[in-house]
Amino acid sequence: MSSYLLECCVDSVDSALLAEKGGADRLELCSNLIIGGTTPTLALYHRIRMHSDIRIHALIRPRFGDFLYSEEEFQVILEEVRQFRQAGAEGVVIGCLTPEGSLHMEYMKKLMDAAGGMSVTLHRAFDMCRDPFEALEQSKELGVNTILTSGQAPSCLEGIKLLKKLQQKAGTNLTILAGAGINADAVKILLAETDLTAYHMSGKRILESGMQFRNPQVSMGIPGMSEYEIWQTDENAVRTVRRLLDTAN
């Protein structure tokens, strides 16, 4: 068994199964990857479970945008953590901030309680924190298992200096999961220059829609974004990273 963990973020059944075939150890399951991911439906979770027993961590994010949540939004997040726990998900991926850019400890403690025995990942809300080292220590206090981070940079390679420092300070009970721009080229550099052992990738490819009739006058989503492109995990991209990690192992 490899000592390196490979997680793939997916938002469809097809992507989930392709990620598993490519060698992913676990999935971060979400909806709407194109906007950074939001909470997936339980129906999607159950459908994947019909086909696979791969470890699933559910992203709990009620909307696009920042991580400053109203009380009503927080109550939705709290209930969704409970629902995915009851459904049998192995983990949840969460994060709430204060207006000042720190972890919202009151909210986070309640979410940790709701998660019970599930693994908990602090998502890239961490990258929006004012002080990453304060957030790291708060995560330890909370009992968070994993921090998903790019090193507070647009990509993991741009954030490599902070990633190295975070890895050094994480200790034995907290995993630093490198994300944003993870592909074969990035992993080669990270393996050579850091002690990171966990990697998070989408490995997406863009498929052309099967629609033959296309109405050019109507847009159903974000202006300027094609209605006729579908994001899907590329099994070969995942497999290439898996082989690099296994070789390094």
C-alpha positions, 0 to 999 in steps of 0.5 A: 500500500502506498504511503502517498494519498491521492484524492480526486474531487468529482461532481458526477458518477462518471467522474467518480468511477473514472477517478477510482479506475485511475487509482484515486484513494478517495473522493471529495464529492461535490456539485458544481466544480466549475465554481469551486464546488458546492454540497452534492446531493445525497442522491449523487452520493448514493448512486456512487455507492451503488457502484463503488465502495471507495472512500467518500468525503462530502464537501459541505458548502451551501453556495458559491463565494466567501466562507462567511456564513449567516446563522441560517446558512450555518444551520444548513451546513450543520444539517448536511454534515449530519445527513452525510454522516447518517448516509455513511460518508467517511468524511466531510470537507468544511470551513467557516470564517469570521469577518476578520479572517480567522476560523469561526471557532464556535461554528467549527466546534459544532460542526466537529461535534456533528461529524462525530467519528467522520474524518474532517477536512478543512477546505480552502477556507484555510487559504482565505485566512488572515494568518495560516499558522493561527488557523493551523493551530486552531485546526489542531485544537479542533481535531481536524484531520486534514487541511486542503491548501494551495499554500494561500496561493493561486496554485500549489507550486506558487504556494510551495514555500508556505506548504513546506512550512505548514508540513513542518508544523502540522505534526503527526495527527494533521495532514497537509493536503496539497491542492490547486494545480495538481498534475503530473508536472506539479507532483514531480516538483512537490515530491522533489522539494517537499515532504508532502504525502497527500495530493488533491486533484480534479484531473478534469478534461472538457467534453463537448456536449452531445446537443445538436440543436443549440440556441445561441440567444439564451444563456442558462448560466454565467455569461460567456461560459459555454453551455455545451462543455462538460467537465469530467475526470480524466482517468489517464491524468489520475493514473499518471499521478498515481504512478508517480506517487507509487514510484516515489513510495 
